[in-house]
């Protein structure tokens, strides 16, 4: 896996477009809701390809690992999903949200319209 420093939302979406146009199967994860302490704000993006390579950031640590794994499934099935991580979730400690926060992340496959 490749991890980089957080990019601007525009940079991440440009990466998603570039990867898709290059023939890579791609998904984009977007933070759609936060509550309490959350490492990234609403609107933060992570772009993931079918091999698990990614750029951008939606949280950090194990949360991103879980999002990347789910994104690979989204790419395979073509079905978007919403993930929630937080202290009420039994996996909160495992994914690094023991600080009292909660985030919801929407993961969707990317499709590029053919160039005319």
Buried (B, 14 or more C-beta within 10 A) or exposed (E): EEEEEBBEBEBBBBBBBEBBEEEBBBBBBBBBEBEEEBBBEEEBBBBBBBEBBBBBBBBBEBBBBBBBEBBBEBBEEEEEBEBEBBBEBEEBEBBBBEEEBBBBBBBBBBEBEEEE
